[in-house]
Amino acid sequence: MRYDLIVVGAGPGGYVAAIKAAQLDMKVALVEEQRVGGTCLNRGCIPTKSLLHSAETVRTIKQSEEIGIHIDAITLDMNRIYQKKEQVVDQLVQGVEALIKANKIELIMGSGEIIAKGKVRVSGEIYETDKILIATGSKPAIPPIPGSDLPGVLTSNELLAQSNQYKQLVIIGGGVIGVEFASIFNDLGCDVTIIEAADTLLPNFDNEISKKLALILKKQGIKIFTKSSVASITKDELLTCTFISKGKDMSAEGDAVLIATGRKAAFDGLFAEGFAVELDNQAIWVDEAFETSVKGIYAIGDVASRGMQLAHLASAQGVNAVMAMNQTAGVYDLDLVPSCVYTAPEIASVGITETQAKEQGISIKLGKYPMAGNGKTIIAGSSLGFIKVIAEAQSDKIIGAHLMCERATDMISEFATGIANGLTIDQVTGIIHPHPTYNEGVGEAYELLTGHSIHTMPKK
């Protein structure tokens, strides 16, 4: 049987690309070794957010006395919390499987191996196709730390797979994965330590957000060491992580150590012996149309060299790659990608930061609204946070937004829409935001760009 397209990998990049190709009347096969949904659905975004929801519920109960609700004791059933996570994952996996079937895509279970241009081998069977799309994603990157192979030293894969009520958890890495798991297990009663090599947590985000997050997490009881390098991990009764922090020898103990130092492209065993594509910094090189160095073979998402490692970006790249295969313009603007972090409060970012604007020589106007004045925020008892919006001074166009507040991840798309459409300060300040909502803070930040915010104290 011959296909127009074989997609290898059924994660958020692969299955979305397969559906888009089917909608364009391409005959499509989708190859997956494990379960559809990839890392995001099975071992990443979705299971993590399920655990976050449970942790948020615990935090809300602990704070309930502030609003007159008294609960004597909280009992955690970690097995049930993880069962709920599995129920959520199973429901979404079944939904994706139904979409694949409804779009008449052939789902081939097994490990895909590209043996030549236009040929993919799965479980000994060879399938022929006009085009191949690689969407095999990424896997945890484990640095060469002595002791990283000890029992109890985990990646996010193992931490999500098996329920365990840890008393102490050491996290190596203060990026998105590290801070989210720190928030989860701290709320679930675990003593958490974060060790990060960079100067701040979330080093790729707005500087003010990175610094303020560290203060908030410390206030919640999480111990944080930045500018720190891990020397070794040893095991006695507990695991001991030895590290150097700002020139001092230090150590932290835990029932478990989570290595959260990023992810790397996963393509082991993908290419048959004697066949290869060009690589770029340990990922698959692709051009602007996501075509590799071999014509007719494309790659998207975490396995490819272009862009950040984000599920929604992989989906967008998948759609654009399929459009390019059909000599059609891409659907998505891949230069404008929102980033989200699900801590408490949430963090979301799109466009350029103040630092990037300065480095690029762009004069800016800044509107920053502290959410301590927002009604919904005060009701929720979570006044720490802000909404910051950046406009280019010369054109008045919105070019960046950085949020640290409740529902930040739900609100960031409004800013992305404004930036994508080249909206100016005058255009966005004319939008009415409903009251009372967290979203009012967006309108307040926009007004501050004009220097005439209604609900902010005037500068003396």
Secondary structure as a PSIPRED ss2 file (coil, helix, strand):
# PSIPRED VFORMAT (PSIPRED V4.0)

   1 M C   1.000  0.000  0.000
   2 R E   0.000  0.000  1.000
   3 Y E   0.000  0.000  1.000
   4 D E   0.000  0.000  1.000
   5 L E   0.000  0.000  1.000
   6 I E   0.000  0.000  1.000
   7 V E   0.000  0.000  1.000
   8 V E   0.000  0.000  1.000
   9 G C   1.000  0.000  0.000
  10 A C   1.000  0.000  0.000
  11 G C   1.000  0.000  0.000
  12 P C   1.000  0.000  0.000
  13 G C   1.000  0.000  0.000
  14 G H   0.000  1.000  0.000
  15 Y H   0.000  1.000  0.000
  16 V H   0.000  1.000  0.000
  17 A H   0.000  1.000  0.000
  18 A H   0.000  1.000  0.000
  19 I H   0.000  1.000  0.000
  20 K H   0.000  1.000  0.000
  21 A H   0.000  1.000  0.000
  22 A H   0.000  1.000  0.000
  23 Q H   0.000  1.000  0.000
  24 L C   1.000  0.000  0.000
  25 D C   1.000  0.000  0.000
  26 M C   1.000  0.000  0.000
  27 K C   1.000  0.000  0.000
  28 V E   0.000  0.000  1.000
  29 A E   0.000  0.000  1.000
  30 L E   0.000  0.000  1.000
  31 V E   0.000  0.000  1.000
  32 E E   0.000  0.000  1.000
  33 E C   1.000  0.000  0.000
  34 Q C   1.000  0.000  0.000
  35 R C   1.000  0.000  0.000
  36 V C   1.000  0.000  0.000
  37 G C   1.000  0.000  0.000
  38 G H   0.000  1.000  0.000
  39 T H   0.000  1.000  0.000
  40 C H   0.000  1.000  0.000
  41 L H   0.000  1.000  0.000
  42 N H   0.000  1.000  0.000
  43 R H   0.000  1.000  0.000
  44 G C   1.000  0.000  0.000
  45 C H   0.000  1.000  0.000
  46 I H   0.000  1.000  0.000
  47 P H   0.000  1.000  0.000
  48 T H   0.000  1.000  0.000
  49 K H   0.000  1.000  0.000
  50 S H   0.000  1.000  0.000
  51 L H   0.000  1.000  0.000
  52 L H   0.000  1.000  0.000
  53 H H   0.000  1.000  0.000
  54 S H   0.000  1.000  0.000
  55 A H   0.000  1.000  0.000
  56 E H   0.000  1.000  0.000
  57 T H   0.000  1.000  0.000
  58 V H   0.000  1.000  0.000
  59 R H   0.000  1.000  0.000
  60 T H   0.000  1.000  0.000
  61 I H   0.000  1.000  0.000
  62 K H   0.000  1.000  0.000
  63 Q C   1.000  0.000  0.000
  64 S H   0.000  1.000  0.000
  65 E H   0.000  1.000  0.000
  66 E H   0.000  1.000  0.000
  67 I H   0.000  1.000  0.000
  68 G C   1.000  0.000  0.000
  69 I C   1.000  0.000  0.000
  70 H C   1.000  0.000  0.000
  71 I C   1.000  0.000  0.000
  72 D C   1.000  0.000  0.000
  73 A C   1.000  0.000  0.000
  74 I C   1.000  0.000  0.000
  75 T C   1.000  0.000  0.000
  76 L C   1.000  0.000  0.000
  77 D C   1.000  0.000  0.000
  78 M H   0.000  1.000  0.000
  79 N H   0.000  1.000  0.000
  80 R H   0.000  1.000  0.000
  81 I H   0.000  1.000  0.000
  82 Y H   0.000  1.000  0.000
  83 Q H   0.000  1.000  0.000
  84 K H   0.000  1.000  0.000
  85 K H   0.000  1.000  0.000
  86 E H   0.000  1.000  0.000
  87 Q H   0.000  1.000  0.000
  88 V H   0.000  1.000  0.000
  89 V H   0.000  1.000  0.000
  90 D H   0.000  1.000  0.000
  91 Q H   0.000  1.000  0.000
  92 L H   0.000  1.000  0.000
  93 V H   0.000  1.000  0.000
  94 Q H   0.000  1.000  0.000
  95 G H   0.000  1.000  0.000
  96 V H   0.000  1.000  0.000
  97 E H   0.000  1.000  0.000
  98 A H   0.000  1.000  0.000
  99 L H   0.000  1.000  0.000
 100 I H   0.000  1.000  0.000
 101 K H   0.000  1.000  0.000
 102 A H   0.000  1.000  0.000
 103 N C   1.000  0.000  0.000
 104 K C   1.000  0.000  0.000
 105 I C   1.000  0.000  0.000
 106 E E   0.000  0.000  1.000
 107 L E   0.000  0.000  1.000
 108 I E   0.000  0.000  1.000
 109 M E   0.000  0.000  1.000
 110 G C   1.000  0.000  0.000
 111 S C   1.000  0.000  0.000
 112 G E   0.000  0.000  1.000
 113 E E   0.000  0.000  1.000
 114 I E   0.000  0.000  1.000
 115 I E   0.000  0.000  1.000
 116 A E   0.000  0.000  1.000
 117 K C   1.000  0.000  0.000
 118 G C   1.000  0.000  0.000
 119 K E   0.000  0.000  1.000
 120 V E   0.000  0.000  1.000
 121 R E   0.000  0.000  1.000
 122 V E   0.000  0.000  1.000
 123 S C   1.000  0.000  0.000
 124 G C   1.000  0.000  0.000
 125 E E   0.000  0.000  1.000
 126 I E   0.000  0.000  1.000
 127 Y E   0.000  0.000  1.000
 128 E E   0.000  0.000  1.000
 129 T E   0.000  0.000  1.000
 130 D E   0.000  0.000  1.000
 131 K E   0.000  0.000  1.000
 132 I E   0.000  0.000  1.000
 133 L E   0.000  0.000  1.000
 134 I E   0.000  0.000  1.000
 135 A C   1.000  0.000  0.000
 136 T C   1.000  0.000  0.000
 137 G C   1.000  0.000  0.000
 138 S E   0.000  0.000  1.000
 139 K E   0.000  0.000  1.000
 140 P E   0.000  0.000  1.000
 141 A C   1.000  0.000  0.000
 142 I C   1.000  0.000  0.000
 143 P C   1.000  0.000  0.000
 144 P C   1.000  0.000  0.000
 145 I C   1.000  0.000  0.000
 146 P C   1.000  0.000  0.000
 147 G C   1.000  0.000  0.000
 148 S C   1.000  0.000  0.000
 149 D C   1.000  0.000  0.000
 150 L C   1.000  0.000  0.000
 151 P C   1.000  0.000  0.000
 152 G C   1.000  0.000  0.000
 153 V E   0.000  0.000  1.000
 154 L E   0.000  0.000  1.000
 155 T C   1.000  0.000  0.000
 156 S H   0.000  1.000  0.000
 157 N H   0.000  1.000  0.000
 158 E H   0.000  1.000  0.000
 159 L H   0.000  1.000  0.000
 160 L H   0.000  1.000  0.000
 161 A H   0.000  1.000  0.000
 162 Q C   1.000  0.000  0.000
 163 S C   1.000  0.000  0.000
 164 N C   1.000  0.000  0.000
 165 Q C   1.000  0.000  0.000
 166 Y C   1.000  0.000  0.000
 167 K C   1.000  0.000  0.000
 168 Q E   0.000  0.000  1.000
 169 L E   0.000  0.000  1.000
 170 V E   0.000  0.000  1.000
 171 I E   0.000  0.000  1.000
 172 I E   0.000  0.000  1.000
 173 G C   1.000  0.000  0.000
 174 G C   1.000  0.000  0.000
 175 G C   1.000  0.000  0.000
 176 V H   0.000  1.000  0.000
 177 I H   0.000  1.000  0.000
 178 G H   0.000  1.000  0.000
 179 V H   0.000  1.000  0.000
 180 E H   0.000  1.000  0.000
 181 F H   0.000  1.000  0.000
 182 A H   0.000  1.000  0.000
 183 S H   0.000  1.000  0.000
 184 I H   0.000  1.000  0.000
 185 F H   0.000  1.000  0.000
 186 N H   0.000  1.000  0.000
 187 D H   0.000  1.000  0.000
 188 L C   1.000  0.000  0.000
 189 G C   1.000  0.000  0.000
 190 C C   1.000  0.000  0.000
 191 D E   0.000  0.000  1.000
 192 V E   0.000  0.000  1.000
 193 T E   0.000  0.000  1.000
 194 I E   0.000  0.000  1.000
 195 I E   0.000  0.000  1.000
 196 E C   1.000  0.000  0.000
 197 A C   1.000  0.000  0.000
 198 A C   1.000  0.000  0.000
 199 D C   1.000  0.000  0.000
 200 T C   1.000  0.000  0.000
 201 L C   1.000  0.000  0.000
 202 L C   1.000  0.000  0.000
 203 P C   1.000  0.000  0.000
 204 N C   1.000  0.000  0.000
 205 F C   1.000  0.000  0.000
 206 D C   1.000  0.000  0.000
 207 N H   0.000  1.000  0.000
 208 E H   0.000  1.000  0.000
 209 I H   0.000  1.000  0.000
 210 S H   0.000  1.000  0.000
 211 K H   0.000  1.000  0.000
 212 K H   0.000  1.000  0.000
 213 L H   0.000  1.000  0.000
 214 A H   0.000  1.000  0.000
 215 L H   0.000  1.000  0.000
 216 I H   0.000  1.000  0.000
 217 L H   0.000  1.000  0.000
 218 K H   0.000  1.000  0.000
 219 K H   0.000  1.000  0.000
 220 Q C   1.000  0.000  0.000
 221 G C   1.000  0.000  0.000
 222 I C   1.000  0.000  0.000
 223 K E   0.000  0.000  1.000
 224 I E   0.000  0.000  1.000
 225 F E   0.000  0.000  1.000
 226 T C   1.000  0.000  0.000
 227 K C   1.000  0.000  0.000
 228 S E   0.000  0.000  1.000
 229 S E   0.000  0.000  1.000
 230 V E   0.000  0.000  1.000
 231 A E   0.000  0.000  1.000
 232 S E   0.000  0.000  1.000
 233 I E   0.000  0.000  1.000
 234 T E   0.000  0.000  1.000
 235 K E   0.000  0.000  1.000
 236 D C   1.000  0.000  0.000
 237 E C   1.000  0.000  0.000
 238 L C   1.000  0.000  0.000
 239 L E   0.000  0.000  1.000
 240 T E   0.000  0.000  1.000
 241 C E   0.000  0.000  1.000
 242 T E   0.000  0.000  1.000
 243 F E   0.000  0.000  1.000
 244 I E   0.000  0.000  1.000
 245 S E   0.000  0.000  1.000
 246 K C   1.000  0.000  0.000
 247 G C   1.000  0.000  0.000
 248 K E   0.000  0.000  1.000
 249 D E   0.000  0.000  1.000
 250 M E   0.000  0.000  1.000
 251 S E   0.000  0.000  1.000
 252 A E   0.000  0.000  1.000
 253 E E   0.000  0.000  1.000
 254 G E   0.000  0.000  1.000
 255 D C   1.000  0.000  0.000
 256 A E   0.000  0.000  1.000
 257 V E   0.000  0.000  1.000
 258 L E   0.000  0.000  1.000
 259 I E   0.000  0.000  1.000
 260 A C   1.000  0.000  0.000
 261 T C   1.000  0.000  0.000
 262 G C   1.000  0.000  0.000
 263 R E   0.000  0.000  1.000
 264 K E   0.000  0.000  1.000
 265 A E   0.000  0.000  1.000
 266 A C   1.000  0.000  0.000
 267 F C   1.000  0.000  0.000
 268 D C   1.000  0.000  0.000
 269 G C   1.000  0.000  0.000
 270 L C   1.000  0.000  0.000
 271 F E   0.000  0.000  1.000
 272 A C   1.000  0.000  0.000
 273 E C   1.000  0.000  0.000
 274 G C   1.000  0.000  0.000
 275 F C   1.000  0.000  0.000
 276 A C   1.000  0.000  0.000
 277 V C   1.000  0.000  0.000
 278 E C   1.000  0.000  0.000
 279 L E   0.000  0.000  1.000
 280 D E   0.000  0.000  1.000
 281 N C   1.000  0.000  0.000
 282 Q C   1.000  0.000  0.000
 283 A E   0.000  0.000  1.000
 284 I E   0.000  0.000  1.000
 285 W C   1.000  0.000  0.000
 286 V C   1.000  0.000  0.000
 287 D C   1.000  0.000  0.000
 288 E C   1.000  0.000  0.000
 289 A C   1.000  0.000  0.000
 290 F C   1.000  0.000  0.000
 291 E E   0.000  0.000  1.000
 292 T C   1.000  0.000  0.000
 293 S C   1.000  0.000  0.000
 294 V C   1.000  0.000  0.000
 295 K C   1.000  0.000  0.000
 296 G C   1.000  0.000  0.000
 297 I E   0.000  0.000  1.000
 298 Y E   0.000  0.000  1.000
 299 A E   0.000  0.000  1.000
 300 I C   1.000  0.000  0.000
 301 G H   0.000  1.000  0.000
 302 D H   0.000  1.000  0.000
 303 V H   0.000  1.000  0.000
 304 A E   0.000  0.000  1.000
 305 S C   1.000  0.000  0.000
 306 R C   1.000  0.000  0.000
 307 G C   1.000  0.000  0.000
 308 M C   1.000  0.000  0.000
 309 Q C   1.000  0.000  0.000
 310 L C   1.000  0.000  0.000
 311 A H   0.000  1.000  0.000
 312 H H   0.000  1.000  0.000
 313 L H   0.000  1.000  0.000
 314 A H   0.000  1.000  0.000
 315 S H   0.000  1.000  0.000
 316 A H   0.000  1.000  0.000
 317 Q H   0.000  1.000  0.000
 318 G H   0.000  1.000  0.000
 319 V H   0.000  1.000  0.000
 320 N H   0.000  1.000  0.000
 321 A H   0.000  1.000  0.000
 322 V H   0.000  1.000  0.000
 323 M H   0.000  1.000  0.000
 324 A H   0.000  1.000  0.000
 325 M H   0.000  1.000  0.000
 326 N C   1.000  0.000  0.000
 327 Q C   1.000  0.000  0.000
 328 T C   1.000  0.000  0.000
 329 A C   1.000  0.000  0.000
 330 G C   1.000  0.000  0.000
 331 V C   1.000  0.000  0.000
 332 Y C   1.000  0.000  0.000
 333 D C   1.000  0.000  0.000
 334 L C   1.000  0.000  0.000
 335 D C   1.000  0.000  0.000
 336 L C   1.000  0.000  0.000
 337 V C   1.000  0.000  0.000
 338 P C   1.000  0.000  0.000
 339 S E   0.000  0.000  1.000
 340 C E   0.000  0.000  1.000
 341 V E   0.000  0.000  1.000
 342 Y C   1.000  0.000  0.000
 343 T C   1.000  0.000  0.000
 344 A C   1.000  0.000  0.000
 345 P C   1.000  0.000  0.000
 346 E E   0.000  0.000  1.000
 347 I E   0.000  0.000  1.000
 348 A E   0.000  0.000  1.000
 349 S E   0.000  0.000  1.000
 350 V E   0.000  0.000  1.000
 351 G E   0.000  0.000  1.000
 352 I C   1.000  0.000  0.000
 353 T C   1.000  0.000  0.000
 354 E H   0.000  1.000  0.000
 355 T H   0.000  1.000  0.000
 356 Q H   0.000  1.000  0.000
 357 A H   0.000  1.000  0.000
 358 K H   0.000  1.000  0.000
 359 E H   0.000  1.000  0.000
 360 Q C   1.000  0.000  0.000
 361 G C   1.000  0.000  0.000
 362 I C   1.000  0.000  0.000
 363 S C   1.000  0.000  0.000
 364 I E   0.000  0.000  1.000
 365 K E   0.000  0.000  1.000
 366 L E   0.000  0.000  1.000
 367 G E   0.000  0.000  1.000
 368 K E   0.000  0.000  1.000
 369 Y E   0.000  0.000  1.000
 370 P E   0.000  0.000  1.000
 371 M H   0.000  1.000  0.000
 372 A H   0.000  1.000  0.000
 373 G H   0.000  1.000  0.000
 374 N C   1.000  0.000  0.000
 375 G H   0.000  1.000  0.000
 376 K H   0.000  1.000  0.000
 377 T H   0.000  1.000  0.000
 378 I H   0.000  1.000  0.000
 379 I H   0.000  1.000  0.000
 380 A H   0.000  1.000  0.000
 381 G C   1.000  0.000  0.000
 382 S C   1.000  0.000  0.000
 383 S C   1.000  0.000  0.000
 384 L C   1.000  0.000  0.000
 385 G C   1.000  0.000  0.000
 386 F E   0.000  0.000  1.000
 387 I E   0.000  0.000  1.000
 388 K E   0.000  0.000  1.000
 389 V E   0.000  0.000  1.000
 390 I E   0.000  0.000  1.000
 391 A E   0.000  0.000  1.000
 392 E E   0.000  0.000  1.000
 393 A C   1.000  0.000  0.000
 394 Q C   1.000  0.000  0.000
 395 S C   1.000  0.000  0.000
 396 D C   1.000  0.000  0.000
 397 K E   0.000  0.000  1.000
 398 I E   0.000  0.000  1.000
 399 I E   0.000  0.000  1.000
 400 G E   0.000  0.000  1.000
 401 A E   0.000  0.000  1.000
 402 H E   0.000  0.000  1.000
 403 L E   0.000  0.000  1.000
 404 M E   0.000  0.000  1.000
 405 C E   0.000  0.000  1.000
 406 E C   1.000  0.000  0.000
 407 R C   1.000  0.000  0.000
 408 A H   0.000  1.000  0.000
 409 T H   0.000  1.000  0.000
 410 D H   0.000  1.000  0.000
 411 M H   0.000  1.000  0.000
 412 I H   0.000  1.000  0.000
 413 S H   0.000  1.000  0.000
 414 E H   0.000  1.000  0.000
 415 F H   0.000  1.000  0.000
 416 A H   0.000  1.000  0.000
 417 T H   0.000  1.000  0.000
 418 G H   0.000  1.000  0.000
 419 I H   0.000  1.000  0.000
 420 A H   0.000  1.000  0.000
 421 N C   1.000  0.000  0.000
 422 G C   1.000  0.000  0.000
 423 L C   1.000  0.000  0.000
 424 T E   0.000  0.000  1.000
 425 I H   0.000  1.000  0.000
 426 D H   0.000  1.000  0.000
 427 Q H   0.000  1.000  0.000
 428 V H   0.000  1.000  0.000
 429 T H   0.000  1.000  0.000
 430 G C   1.000  0.000  0.000
 431 I C   1.000  0.000  0.000
 432 I C   1.000  0.000  0.000
 433 H C   1.000  0.000  0.000
 434 P C   1.000  0.000  0.000
 435 H C   1.000  0.000  0.000
 436 P C   1.000  0.000  0.000
 437 T C   1.000  0.000  0.000
 438 Y C   1.000  0.000  0.000
 439 N C   1.000  0.000  0.000
 440 E H   0.000  1.000  0.000
 441 G H   0.000  1.000  0.000
 442 V H   0.000  1.000  0.000
 443 G H   0.000  1.000  0.000
 444 E H   0.000  1.000  0.000
 445 A H   0.000  1.000  0.000
 446 Y H   0.000  1.000  0.000
 447 E H   0.000  1.000  0.000
 448 L H   0.000  1.000  0.000
 449 L H   0.000  1.000  0.000
 450 T H   0.000  1.000  0.000
 451 G C   1.000  0.000  0.000
 452 H C   1.000  0.000  0.000
 453 S C   1.000  0.000  0.000
 454 I C   1.000  0.000  0.000
 455 H C   1.000  0.000  0.000
 456 T C   1.000  0.000  0.000
 457 M C   1.000  0.000  0.000
 458 P C   1.000  0.000  0.000
 459 K C   1.000  0.000  0.000
 460 K C   1.000  0.000  0.000
